[in-house]
């Protein structure tokens, strides 16, 4: 398995070391406390109403951004 060398502060080292149990390596501690997550874990956390509100807000923001970019582009033509 490939390894990486990290430089951390003394405070960070002490905090990480405090989470070691038994023969845990620092890698074990990191993997235990920062597991990989899947986007699928987010499925279902928003209500349909919240999701609709967010979609509308995103669409409006994109519309304003596109209009702003069009104005900027026109200035430099």
Secondary structure, DSSP 8 states (H G I E B T S, - for coil): ---------HHHHHHHHTT--TT--HHHHHHHHS----GGGGTTSS-HHHHHHHHHHHHHHHHHHHHHHHHHHHHT-
